[in-house]
Amino acid sequence: MDIQTLLEALEDEKVQVKIRDIVDKNKGCTGTLLENGQLLNVDNSELVLVKESLQKSESENEDLKKSIEELQSLLGSEKKAKEDANVSVEKLSAEVEHKDQVIHELRSAQQPLVEDKKRLESDVITLNQKLEFYRDNFRDDLQALELYDRLSEQTRHSLSGIFKDTSVQGLIACGIQEKNISNLWDYAKSETVNGNNDDIANVISLFNLLFQRFTLAYPMFSLQDVKPGDSFETQYHIKHSSSVNTSGSISQVMLYGYVNSKTGRVIKPSVVKL
């Protein structure tokens, strides 16, 4: 029975009599009824209390309904939040799995690269060793070609009778022949004495380099042992035209000659300045 129906029931005469009897028994309250059944002298405090209690209950019931609705709304929001969180977790899990797969693929692809890098590093070490070998053993050969390439066209033409092949191998092969080394020294001496060839420094360097190779094949030959401060001797030296003195000490060796070290014979005397 709802509250409104209960309130309407309280207006009923029988209900009032029953309530009066209950009140009289429990509270000792008194009252009288008229012949027409109307309640005359009854203490209505209990009825008022009952009505107030019912109204309060009705109000509390409404408050409870509102609280229930609020709780349901909160629960609905929490459920939505949980659902959203689950969706986010699933997305994050899928992203992490994708990244793990990418990392795995990168690592798998990196392994051959690491092996290629190690192989290349090993190849570089081998090539550097070979390069060092060629540099140590063929440095003079390459330098000879470099010196020849620096010569002017006129000087090259003058030396064409000596160097018929101007490749690296050709220069070395021609230069280590006794006749050719002698002719090269003669050309260097002539240009040194005349003093008008800008290529003379490179020509002398080329002779000295080739003469070192020449002595490997003919170890009895060696450059003349002469130095500044030594006394000038006509049988051992050629005086340069720029010399200040006609005799005395050597001030500069302009072109080294060479000798036969076994016999002591001077093959080519050194050009010196006094």
Secondary structure, DSSP 8 states (H G I E B T S, - for coil): --HHHHHHHHTSHHHHHHHHHHHHHHH-----B-TT--B-S--THHHHHHHHHHHHHHHHHHHHHHHHHHHHHHHHHHHHHHHHHHHHHHHHHHHHHHHHHHHHHHHHHHHHHHHHHHHHHHHHHHHHHHHHHHHHHHHHHHHHHHHHHHS-HHHHHHTTTT-S--SHHHHHHHHTSHHHHHHHHHHHHHHHHH---TTHHHHHHHHHHHHHHHHHH-TTEEE----TTSB--TTTEEE-TT-S-SSSB--EEEE--EEETTTTEEEE-EEEE-
